[in-house]
Amino acid sequence: MAVSQQYSAWLGKRVEVHYRSAGVHLSVRGTLASDSGKFIYLEDGSSTVDGRKTLRVAIPYSCVLRVAEAPDSSSEGPSRSAQEDH
C-alpha cells in the first residue's frame, strides 16, 4: 500500500500531524511510533513531579491532512491546537 509506505518513512521521527476531526482542524506533535496501515500513532512524553507522562494519539489515515518533520526539542511538551474552519 503506497500510503502506508509514505507514513512508515516517518517512523521514529518527531513530526507534526495536521488532521481533521468532526469538522475541526487539529494538530499534534510527537514521535511517529507506529503505522498500522489504517492509523498512525504518535507518542510524546513529558516529565512531571509525579513522574513521566506519555500522550498517545491514534489518527485514522482518512483524517490526516499533512505530516511534516518537527524540530526535536526536549523542552517542548505535547503541542495540540484546534481551530474551527470558517
C-alpha positions as CSV (number, residue, x, y, z in Angstrom):
1,M,0.0,0.0,0.0
2,A,1.6,3.3,-1.1
3,V,0.1,5.4,1.7
4,S,1.4,3.1,4.4
5,Q,4.9,3.3,3.0
6,Q,4.6,7.0,2.9
7,Y,3.9,7.2,6.7
8,S,6.3,4.4,7.5
9,A,9.2,6.6,6.3
10,W,8.5,8.9,9.3
11,L,8.7,6.1,11.9
12,G,10.8,7.1,14.9
13,K,11.0,10.8,13.8
14,R,9.5,13.8,15.5
15,V,6.6,15.0,13.3
16,E,3.7,17.5,13.3
17,V,0.5,16.0,12.0
18,H,-2.5,18.1,10.9
19,Y,-5.7,16.3,10.8
20,R,-9.5,16.8,10.7
21,S,-11.9,15.5,13.3
22,A,-15.6,16.4,13.4
23,G,-15.1,19.4,11.2
24,V,-12.3,20.8,13.4
25,H,-8.7,21.2,12.2
26,L,-6.3,19.8,14.8
27,S,-2.5,19.4,15.0
28,V,-0.3,17.4,17.3
29,R,3.4,16.9,17.6
30,G,5.2,13.8,18.7
31,T,7.2,10.8,17.6
32,L,5.6,8.6,15.0
33,A,5.6,5.4,16.9
34,S,3.6,3.1,14.6
35,D,1.8,2.8,11.3
36,S,-0.8,0.1,11.2
37,G,-1.9,0.7,7.6
38,K,-5.1,2.3,8.7
39,F,-3.9,4.5,11.6
40,I,-0.8,6.4,12.5
41,Y,0.2,6.5,16.2
42,L,2.1,9.4,17.8
43,E,3.7,9.5,21.2
44,D,5.1,12.4,23.2
45,G,6.3,12.3,26.8
46,S,6.9,14.9,29.5
47,S,8.2,14.8,33.0
48,T,6.2,15.9,35.9
49,V,6.6,16.0,39.6
50,D,4.6,12.7,39.8
51,G,6.7,11.0,37.1
52,R,6.7,10.6,33.4
53,K,3.5,11.1,31.4
54,T,3.0,9.9,27.9
55,L,0.5,11.3,25.4
56,R,-0.6,8.8,22.7
57,V,-2.7,9.7,19.7
58,A,-4.1,7.4,17.1
59,I,-5.1,9.2,13.8
60,P,-7.0,7.4,11.0
61,Y,-5.4,7.8,7.6
62,S,-8.7,9.3,6.3
63,C,-8.3,12.2,8.7
64,V,-4.7,13.1,8.0
65,L,-4.3,16.4,6.2
66,R,-0.5,16.8,6.4
67,V,2.6,15.3,8.0
68,A,5.8,17.4,8.4
69,E,9.0,16.9,10.3
70,A,9.0,18.9,13.6
71,P,12.1,20.2,15.3
72,D,13.3,17.8,18.1
73,S,13.1,19.8,21.2
74,S,13.1,18.2,24.6
75,S,11.9,21.4,26.3
76,E,8.6,21.3,24.4
77,G,5.7,19.4,25.9
78,P,2.9,17.9,23.9
79,S,1.6,20.5,21.5
80,R,-2.1,20.5,20.5
81,S,-4.1,23.2,18.9
82,A,-7.6,23.4,17.5
83,Q,-9.2,25.8,15.0
84,E,-12.7,25.9,13.7
85,D,-13.0,26.1,10.0
86,H,-14.8,29.1,8.6
